[in-house]
Amino acid sequence: MVALGGGCVTDVAGFAAATYLRGIPWVAVPTTLVGQVDAGIGGKTAIDLPEGKNLVGAFHWPVRTVIDPALLETLPERERREGLAEVVKTGLLAGEPLWQLPQPELVRRSASFKAGVCLRDPYDRGERHILNLGHTFAHALEAAASYEGVTHGSAVALGLRAALRLSGRPTAVVDELLSPKPVRVDRERAWRALGRDKKRGLVLLSDDGPKWDVQLPDEDVRRALDELIAD
């Protein structure tokens, strides 16, 4: 099986490859920025449920991942900005301004960082959790919107802002590059979705690098979530 497309395509195709005949070989060919720097790498495949994002899935590594930045030349600006959120996330984790690099190098460095983390922790039992920076909040917002009207990139941008604030870090990079705007979703539904998310602990940044499975008081997490939701 060959999955040619964006993150949604590689997720669904990878999950189908994992379950058909108890697993068949597949090749990932991500064609979007978010796919080339994040979604198409690492062997995690999943589908969403009404109750939350990526709640059904499997680990099924592709036999090959083909990344060609030339495929991004026809990408609409809106789609490029979607992927930029994941680039900013990766740069924050790596401690490097990857977003300042030319696009081919930006893709190579971001993909290399994620691949390295995934190879060291292929089944998401430790270090790989850092790749969820901002995503606990993002997935809650997407689920509260029933996956309509709130794109993954915009949700990740908001989630990164929340994670930086909870880390006691400035949000200027996220604000300037991604310009996240609060979204209109039901607050209680978002809070319930966050509680159901499989990543109960948060990923935060520290002087010693990213920390995963950080537990904070519910009131602090709820306050951070509420700041992402428009009145």
ChimeraX commands (.cxc) that place a marker at each C-alpha (Angstrom):
marker #1 position 0.00,0.00,0.00 radius 0.5
marker #1 position 1.21,3.51,-0.83 radius 0.5
marker #1 position -0.18,6.48,1.10 radius 0.5
marker #1 position 0.23,9.60,-1.06 radius 0.5
marker #1 position -1.22,12.71,0.57 radius 0.5
marker #1 position -1.40,14.72,3.75 radius 0.5
marker #1 position -1.50,13.68,7.38 radius 0.5
marker #1 position -5.08,12.45,7.20 radius 0.5
marker #1 position -4.23,10.17,4.28 radius 0.5
marker #1 position -1.13,8.69,5.93 radius 0.5
marker #1 position -3.01,8.20,9.22 radius 0.5
marker #1 position -5.95,6.39,7.66 radius 0.5
marker #1 position -3.89,4.39,5.17 radius 0.5
marker #1 position -1.38,3.42,7.84 radius 0.5
marker #1 position -4.17,2.25,10.14 radius 0.5
marker #1 position -5.74,0.26,7.30 radius 0.5
marker #1 position -2.35,-1.31,6.56 radius 0.5
marker #1 position -1.93,-2.18,10.24 radius 0.5
marker #1 position -5.28,-3.96,10.48 radius 0.5
marker #1 position -5.80,-5.56,7.05 radius 0.5
marker #1 position -4.65,-9.20,7.20 radius 0.5
marker #1 position -3.14,-8.32,10.61 radius 0.5
marker #1 position -0.71,-5.98,8.90 radius 0.5
marker #1 position 0.62,-5.40,5.41 radius 0.5
marker #1 position 3.64,-3.35,4.25 radius 0.5
marker #1 position 3.01,0.25,3.37 radius 0.5
marker #1 position 4.92,3.28,2.11 radius 0.5
marker #1 position 4.28,6.85,3.30 radius 0.5
marker #1 position 4.67,9.68,0.77 radius 0.5
marker #1 position 3.56,12.83,2.63 radius 0.5
marker #1 position 2.74,15.74,0.33 radius 0.5
marker #1 position 1.97,18.51,2.84 radius 0.5
marker #1 position 4.24,20.40,5.21 radius 0.5
marker #1 position 2.56,18.94,8.29 radius 0.5
marker #1 position 2.92,15.48,6.76 radius 0.5
marker #1 position 6.59,15.89,5.88 radius 0.5
marker #1 position 7.70,17.30,9.22 radius 0.5
marker #1 position 5.38,15.37,11.54 radius 0.5
marker #1 position 2.34,13.30,10.61 radius 0.5
marker #1 position 4.00,11.07,8.01 radius 0.5
marker #1 position 6.88,10.06,10.30 radius 0.5
marker #1 position 7.07,7.59,13.17 radius 0.5
marker #1 position 4.70,4.71,12.54 radius 0.5
marker #1 position 1.83,5.92,14.73 radius 0.5
marker #1 position -1.44,5.50,12.84 radius 0.5
marker #1 position -4.86,6.45,14.14 radius 0.5
marker #1 position -8.40,7.55,13.46 radius 0.5
marker #1 position -10.57,9.93,15.44 radius 0.5
marker #1 position -13.74,9.23,17.40 radius 0.5
marker #1 position -16.47,11.72,18.38 radius 0.5
marker #1 position -15.14,11.45,21.94 radius 0.5
marker #1 position -11.60,12.44,21.05 radius 0.5
marker #1 position -8.75,12.51,18.58 radius 0.5
marker #1 position -6.55,9.52,17.74 radius 0.5
marker #1 position -8.33,7.25,20.20 radius 0.5
marker #1 position -8.17,4.22,17.89 radius 0.5
marker #1 position -4.85,3.36,16.32 radius 0.5
marker #1 position -1.82,1.14,16.00 radius 0.5
marker #1 position 1.95,1.28,15.76 radius 0.5
marker #1 position 2.77,0.17,12.22 radius 0.5
marker #1 position 5.94,1.59,10.73 radius 0.5
marker #1 position 6.03,2.11,6.97 radius 0.5
marker #1 position 8.72,0.16,5.15 radius 0.5
marker #1 position 9.76,3.48,3.65 radius 0.5
marker #1 position 8.92,7.16,4.03 radius 0.5
marker #1 position 9.55,9.29,0.95 radius 0.5
marker #1 position 9.84,13.02,1.65 radius 0.5
marker #1 position 10.27,15.37,-1.30 radius 0.5
marker #1 position 10.08,19.08,-0.38 radius 0.5
marker #1 position 9.47,19.88,-4.07 radius 0.5
marker #1 position 5.93,18.59,-3.55 radius 0.5
marker #1 position 5.31,21.61,-1.32 radius 0.5
marker #1 position 5.86,24.14,-4.11 radius 0.5
marker #1 position 2.19,24.08,-5.11 radius 0.5
marker #1 position 0.91,24.05,-1.53 radius 0.5
marker #1 position -1.53,26.91,-0.77 radius 0.5
marker #1 position -0.32,29.39,1.84 radius 0.5
marker #1 position -3.12,28.29,4.17 radius 0.5
marker #1 position -1.80,24.72,4.12 radius 0.5
marker #1 position 1.76,25.89,4.63 radius 0.5
marker #1 position 0.71,27.75,7.76 radius 0.5
marker #1 position -0.98,24.60,9.02 radius 0.5
marker #1 position 2.34,22.80,8.86 radius 0.5
marker #1 position 4.28,25.73,10.28 radius 0.5
marker #1 position 2.67,25.08,13.67 radius 0.5
marker #1 position 4.40,21.68,13.80 radius 0.5
marker #1 position 7.69,23.26,12.70 radius 0.5
marker #1 position 7.46,25.77,15.55 radius 0.5
marker #1 position 6.69,22.91,17.95 radius 0.5
marker #1 position 9.75,21.01,16.76 radius 0.5
marker #1 position 11.95,24.07,16.99 radius 0.5
marker #1 position 10.83,24.75,20.56 radius 0.5
marker #1 position 11.63,21.15,21.51 radius 0.5
marker #1 position 15.00,21.20,19.75 radius 0.5
marker #1 position 15.89,24.63,21.10 radius 0.5
marker #1 position 16.59,25.88,17.58 radius 0.5
marker #1 position 14.73,28.40,15.38 radius 0.5
marker #1 position 14.04,25.85,12.65 radius 0.5
marker #1 position 11.30,28.09,11.23 radius 0.5
marker #1 position 14.00,30.51,9.99 radius 0.5
marker #1 position 15.57,27.94,7.65 radius 0.5
marker #1 position 14.90,27.65,3.89 radius 0.5
marker #1 position 12.03,25.25,3.30 radius 0.5
marker #1 position 14.03,22.19,2.13 radius 0.5
marker #1 position 16.37,22.44,5.13 radius 0.5
marker #1 position 13.48,23.20,7.47 radius 0.5
marker #1 position 11.79,19.99,6.34 radius 0.5
marker #1 position 14.97,17.93,6.62 radius 0.5
marker #1 position 15.86,19.15,10.11 radius 0.5
marker #1 position 12.32,18.85,11.46 radius 0.5
marker #1 position 11.84,15.37,10.01 radius 0.5
marker #1 position 15.24,14.27,11.30 radius 0.5
marker #1 position 14.43,15.48,14.81 radius 0.5
marker #1 position 11.15,13.60,14.96 radius 0.5
marker #1 position 12.61,10.46,13.40 radius 0.5
marker #1 position 15.40,10.44,15.97 radius 0.5
marker #1 position 12.97,10.70,18.88 radius 0.5
marker #1 position 10.72,7.98,17.42 radius 0.5
marker #1 position 13.60,5.59,16.80 radius 0.5
marker #1 position 14.75,5.97,20.40 radius 0.5
marker #1 position 11.21,5.43,21.72 radius 0.5
marker #1 position 9.27,3.58,19.00 radius 0.5
marker #1 position 6.27,2.67,21.18 radius 0.5
marker #1 position 5.71,6.03,22.86 radius 0.5
marker #1 position 6.64,4.96,26.39 radius 0.5
marker #1 position 8.88,7.84,27.38 radius 0.5
marker #1 position 10.82,10.48,25.46 radius 0.5
marker #1 position 8.45,10.38,22.50 radius 0.5
marker #1 position 5.83,12.03,24.68 radius 0.5
marker #1 position 7.62,15.35,24.12 radius 0.5
marker #1 position 6.21,15.39,20.58 radius 0.5
marker #1 position 2.81,16.07,22.18 radius 0.5
marker #1 position 3.85,19.62,23.10 radius 0.5
marker #1 position 0.68,21.71,22.78 radius 0.5
marker #1 position -1.36,18.78,21.49 radius 0.5
marker #1 position -3.30,17.96,24.65 radius 0.5
marker #1 position -5.03,21.33,24.35 radius 0.5
marker #1 position -5.18,21.14,20.56 radius 0.5
marker #1 position -6.93,17.79,20.51 radius 0.5
marker #1 position -9.48,18.97,23.08 radius 0.5
marker #1 position -10.36,21.98,20.93 radius 0.5
marker #1 position -10.65,19.87,17.78 radius 0.5
marker #1 position -12.90,17.34,19.51 radius 0.5
marker #1 position -15.08,20.09,20.99 radius 0.5
marker #1 position -15.53,21.46,17.46 radius 0.5
marker #1 position -16.48,17.99,16.17 radius 0.5
marker #1 position -13.47,18.28,13.83 radius 0.5
marker #1 position -15.20,21.01,11.84 radius 0.5
marker #1 position -14.15,24.64,11.68 radius 0.5
marker #1 position -11.03,24.26,13.84 radius 0.5
marker #1 position -8.06,23.08,11.82 radius 0.5
marker #1 position -5.28,21.01,13.35 radius 0.5
marker #1 position -2.70,23.71,12.71 radius 0.5
marker #1 position -4.73,26.47,14.36 radius 0.5
marker #1 position -5.48,24.20,17.32 radius 0.5
marker #1 position -1.79,23.32,17.71 radius 0.5
marker #1 position -0.88,27.01,17.59 radius 0.5
marker #1 position -3.28,27.68,20.47 radius 0.5
marker #1 position -2.01,24.62,22.33 radius 0.5
marker #1 position 1.57,25.81,22.00 radius 0.5
marker #1 position 0.61,29.18,23.42 radius 0.5
marker #1 position -0.99,27.48,26.42 radius 0.5
marker #1 position 1.99,25.19,26.94 radius 0.5
marker #1 position 4.43,28.10,26.82 radius 0.5
marker #1 position 2.40,30.08,29.33 radius 0.5
marker #1 position 2.21,27.12,31.70 radius 0.5
marker #1 position 5.97,26.72,31.26 radius 0.5
marker #1 position 6.52,30.35,32.23 radius 0.5
marker #1 position 7.94,31.08,28.78 radius 0.5
marker #1 position 7.24,33.99,26.42 radius 0.5
marker #1 position 4.75,33.30,23.65 radius 0.5
marker #1 position 6.18,35.81,21.16 radius 0.5
marker #1 position 7.36,33.20,18.64 radius 0.5
marker #1 position 3.95,31.55,18.49 radius 0.5
marker #1 position 2.10,34.86,18.42 radius 0.5
marker #1 position 4.26,36.36,15.65 radius 0.5
marker #1 position 4.58,33.31,13.39 radius 0.5
marker #1 position 1.20,31.64,13.89 radius 0.5
marker #1 position -1.12,34.44,15.11 radius 0.5
marker #1 position -3.46,32.06,16.96 radius 0.5
marker #1 position -6.98,33.33,17.60 radius 0.5
marker #1 position -9.33,31.96,20.28 radius 0.5
marker #1 position -11.89,29.57,18.83 radius 0.5
marker #1 position -15.62,29.30,19.45 radius 0.5
marker #1 position -16.31,25.92,21.01 radius 0.5
marker #1 position -18.25,24.76,24.05 radius 0.5
marker #1 position -15.99,25.14,27.09 radius 0.5
marker #1 position -17.43,22.17,28.98 radius 0.5
marker #1 position -17.17,19.91,25.96 radius 0.5
marker #1 position -13.54,20.93,25.47 radius 0.5
marker #1 position -12.78,20.24,29.14 radius 0.5
marker #1 position -14.37,16.80,28.95 radius 0.5
marker #1 position -12.42,16.04,25.78 radius 0.5
marker #1 position -9.20,17.08,27.46 radius 0.5
marker #1 position -9.95,14.76,30.36 radius 0.5
marker #1 position -10.51,11.83,28.00 radius 0.5
marker #1 position -7.35,12.46,26.02 radius 0.5
marker #1 position -4.86,9.64,26.38 radius 0.5
marker #1 position -2.07,12.13,27.18 radius 0.5
marker #1 position -3.17,13.01,30.70 radius 0.5
marker #1 position 0.13,14.65,31.63 radius 0.5
marker #1 position 1.32,17.81,29.89 radius 0.5
marker #1 position 4.50,18.49,27.98 radius 0.5
marker #1 position 6.18,21.66,29.21 radius 0.5
marker #1 position 9.51,23.36,28.55 radius 0.5
marker #1 position 12.22,23.93,31.14 radius 0.5
marker #1 position 15.81,25.14,31.26 radius 0.5
marker #1 position 16.85,21.47,31.18 radius 0.5
marker #1 position 14.80,20.72,28.09 radius 0.5
marker #1 position 11.25,19.48,27.55 radius 0.5
marker #1 position 9.53,17.58,30.35 radius 0.5
marker #1 position 6.72,15.12,29.73 radius 0.5
marker #1 position 3.87,13.74,31.83 radius 0.5
marker #1 position 3.86,16.90,33.95 radius 0.5
marker #1 position 0.92,17.00,36.35 radius 0.5
marker #1 position -0.57,20.40,37.19 radius 0.5
marker #1 position -3.60,21.35,39.31 radius 0.5
marker #1 position -6.86,21.07,37.40 radius 0.5
marker #1 position -7.64,24.74,37.98 radius 0.5
marker #1 position -4.40,25.81,36.24 radius 0.5
marker #1 position -5.06,23.57,33.25 radius 0.5
marker #1 position -8.69,24.69,33.05 radius 0.5
marker #1 position -7.68,28.34,33.16 radius 0.5
marker #1 position -5.18,27.79,30.35 radius 0.5
marker #1 position -7.82,26.01,28.26 radius 0.5
marker #1 position -10.43,28.71,28.84 radius 0.5
marker #1 position -8.01,31.36,27.54 radius 0.5
marker #1 position -8.02,29.58,24.17 radius 0.5
marker #1 position -11.79,29.75,23.78 radius 0.5
marker #1 position -13.63,32.83,22.53 radius 0.5
marker #1 position -16.49,34.25,24.59 radius 0.5
marker link #1:1,2 radius 0.2
marker link #1:2,3 radius 0.2
marker link #1:3,4 radius 0.2
marker link #1:4,5 radius 0.2
marker link #1:5,6 radius 0.2
marker link #1:6,7 radius 0.2
marker link #1:7,8 radius 0.2
marker link #1:8,9 radius 0.2
marker link #1:9,10 radius 0.2
marker link #1:10,11 radius 0.2
marker link #1:11,12 radius 0.2
marker link #1:12,13 radius 0.2
marker link #1:13,14 radius 0.2
marker link #1:14,15 radius 0.2
marker link #1:15,16 radius 0.2
marker link #1:16,17 radius 0.2
marker link #1:17,18 radius 0.2
marker link #1:18,19 radius 0.2
marker link #1:19,20 radius 0.2
marker link #1:20,21 radius 0.2
marker link #1:21,22 radius 0.2
marker link #1:22,23 radius 0.2
marker link #1:23,24 radius 0.2
marker link #1:24,25 radius 0.2
marker link #1:25,26 radius 0.2
marker link #1:26,27 radius 0.2
marker link #1:27,28 radius 0.2
marker link #1:28,29 radius 0.2
marker link #1:29,30 radius 0.2
marker link #1:30,31 radius 0.2
marker link #1:31,32 radius 0.2
marker link #1:32,33 radius 0.2
marker link #1:33,34 radius 0.2
marker link #1:34,35 radius 0.2
marker link #1:35,36 radius 0.2
marker link #1:36,37 radius 0.2
marker link #1:37,38 radius 0.2
marker link #1:38,39 radius 0.2
marker link #1:39,40 radius 0.2
marker link #1:40,41 radius 0.2
marker link #1:41,42 radius 0.2
marker link #1:42,43 radius 0.2
marker link #1:43,44 radius 0.2
marker link #1:44,45 radius 0.2
marker link #1:45,46 radius 0.2
marker link #1:46,47 radius 0.2
marker link #1:47,48 radius 0.2
marker link #1:48,49 radius 0.2
marker link #1:49,50 radius 0.2
marker link #1:50,51 radius 0.2
marker link #1:51,52 radius 0.2
marker link #1:52,53 radius 0.2
marker link #1:53,54 radius 0.2
marker link #1:54,55 radius 0.2
marker link #1:55,56 radius 0.2
marker link #1:56,57 radius 0.2
marker link #1:57,58 radius 0.2
marker link #1:58,59 radius 0.2
marker link #1:59,60 radius 0.2
marker link #1:60,61 radius 0.2
marker link #1:61,62 radius 0.2
marker link #1:62,63 radius 0.2
marker link #1:63,64 radius 0.2
marker link #1:64,65 radius 0.2
marker link #1:65,66 radius 0.2
marker link #1:66,67 radius 0.2
marker link #1:67,68 radius 0.2
marker link #1:68,69 radius 0.2
marker link #1:69,70 radius 0.2
marker link #1:70,71 radius 0.2
marker link #1:71,72 radius 0.2
marker link #1:72,73 radius 0.2
marker link #1:73,74 radius 0.2
marker link #1:74,75 radius 0.2
marker link #1:75,76 radius 0.2
marker link #1:76,77 radius 0.2
marker link #1:77,78 radius 0.2
marker link #1:78,79 radius 0.2
marker link #1:79,80 radius 0.2
marker link #1:80,81 radius 0.2
marker link #1:81,82 radius 0.2
marker link #1:82,83 radius 0.2
marker link #1:83,84 radius 0.2
marker link #1:84,85 radius 0.2
marker link #1:85,86 radius 0.2
marker link #1:86,87 radius 0.2
marker link #1:87,88 radius 0.2
marker link #1:88,89 radius 0.2
marker link #1:89,90 radius 0.2
marker link #1:90,91 radius 0.2
marker link #1:91,92 radius 0.2
marker link #1:92,93 radius 0.2
marker link #1:93,94 radius 0.2
marker link #1:94,95 radius 0.2
marker link #1:95,96 radius 0.2
marker link #1:96,97 radius 0.2
marker link #1:97,98 radius 0.2
marker link #1:98,99 radius 0.2
marker link #1:99,100 radius 0.2
marker link #1:100,101 radius 0.2
marker link #1:101,102 radius 0.2
marker link #1:102,103 radius 0.2
marker link #1:103,104 radius 0.2
marker link #1:104,105 radius 0.2
marker link #1:105,106 radius 0.2
marker link #1:106,107 radius 0.2
marker link #1:107,108 radius 0.2
marker link #1:108,109 radius 0.2
marker link #1:109,110 radius 0.2
marker link #1:110,111 radius 0.2
marker link #1:111,112 radius 0.2
marker link #1:112,113 radius 0.2
marker link #1:113,114 radius 0.2
marker link #1:114,115 radius 0.2
marker link #1:115,116 radius 0.2
marker link #1:116,117 radius 0.2
marker link #1:117,118 radius 0.2
marker link #1:118,119 radius 0.2
marker link #1:119,120 radius 0.2
marker link #1:120,121 radius 0.2
marker link #1:121,122 radius 0.2
marker link #1:122,123 radius 0.2
marker link #1:123,124 radius 0.2
marker link #1:124,125 radius 0.2
marker link #1:125,126 radius 0.2
marker link #1:126,127 radius 0.2
marker link #1:127,128 radius 0.2
marker link #1:128,129 radius 0.2
marker link #1:129,130 radius 0.2
marker link #1:130,131 radius 0.2
marker link #1:131,132 radius 0.2
marker link #1:132,133 radius 0.2
marker link #1:133,134 radius 0.2
marker link #1:134,135 radius 0.2
marker link #1:135,136 radius 0.2
marker link #1:136,137 radius 0.2
marker link #1:137,138 radius 0.2
marker link #1:138,139 radius 0.2
marker link #1:139,140 radius 0.2
marker link #1:140,141 radius 0.2
marker link #1:141,142 radius 0.2
marker link #1:142,143 radius 0.2
marker link #1:143,144 radius 0.2
marker link #1:144,145 radius 0.2
marker link #1:145,146 radius 0.2
marker link #1:146,147 radius 0.2
marker link #1:147,148 radius 0.2
marker link #1:148,149 radius 0.2
marker link #1:149,150 radius 0.2
marker link #1:150,151 radius 0.2
marker link #1:151,152 radius 0.2
marker link #1:152,153 radius 0.2
marker link #1:153,154 radius 0.2
marker link #1:154,155 radius 0.2
marker link #1:155,156 radius 0.2
marker link #1:156,157 radius 0.2
marker link #1:157,158 radius 0.2
marker link #1:158,159 radius 0.2
marker link #1:159,160 radius 0.2
marker link #1:160,161 radius 0.2
marker link #1:161,162 radius 0.2
marker link #1:162,163 radius 0.2
marker link #1:163,164 radius 0.2
marker link #1:164,165 radius 0.2
marker link #1:165,166 radius 0.2
marker link #1:166,167 radius 0.2
marker link #1:167,168 radius 0.2
marker link #1:168,169 radius 0.2
marker link #1:169,170 radius 0.2
marker link #1:170,171 radius 0.2
marker link #1:171,172 radius 0.2
marker link #1:172,173 radius 0.2
marker link #1:173,174 radius 0.2
marker link #1:174,175 radius 0.2
marker link #1:175,176 radius 0.2
marker link #1:176,177 radius 0.2
marker link #1:177,178 radius 0.2
marker link #1:178,179 radius 0.2
marker link #1:179,180 radius 0.2
marker link #1:180,181 radius 0.2
marker link #1:181,182 radius 0.2
marker link #1:182,183 radius 0.2
marker link #1:183,184 radius 0.2
marker link #1:184,185 radius 0.2
marker link #1:185,186 radius 0.2
marker link #1:186,187 radius 0.2
marker link #1:187,188 radius 0.2
marker link #1:188,189 radius 0.2
marker link #1:189,190 radius 0.2
marker link #1:190,191 radius 0.2
marker link #1:191,192 radius 0.2
marker link #1:192,193 radius 0.2
marker link #1:193,194 radius 0.2
marker link #1:194,195 radius 0.2
marker link #1:195,196 radius 0.2
marker link #1:196,197 radius 0.2
marker link #1:197,198 radius 0.2
marker link #1:198,199 radius 0.2
marker link #1:199,200 radius 0.2
marker link #1:200,201 radius 0.2
marker link #1:201,202 radius 0.2
marker link #1:202,203 radius 0.2
marker link #1:203,204 radius 0.2
marker link #1:204,205 radius 0.2
marker link #1:205,206 radius 0.2
marker link #1:206,207 radius 0.2
marker link #1:207,208 radius 0.2
marker link #1:208,209 radius 0.2
marker link #1:209,210 radius 0.2
marker link #1:210,211 radius 0.2
marker link #1:211,212 radius 0.2
marker link #1:212,213 radius 0.2
marker link #1:213,214 radius 0.2
marker link #1:214,215 radius 0.2
marker link #1:215,216 radius 0.2
marker link #1:216,217 radius 0.2
marker link #1:217,218 radius 0.2
marker link #1:218,219 radius 0.2
marker link #1:219,220 radius 0.2
marker link #1:220,221 radius 0.2
marker link #1:221,222 radius 0.2
marker link #1:222,223 radius 0.2
marker link #1:223,224 radius 0.2
marker link #1:224,225 radius 0.2
marker link #1:225,226 radius 0.2
marker link #1:226,227 radius 0.2
marker link #1:227,228 radius 0.2
marker link #1:228,229 radius 0.2
marker link #1:229,230 radius 0.2
marker link #1:230,231 radius 0.2
view
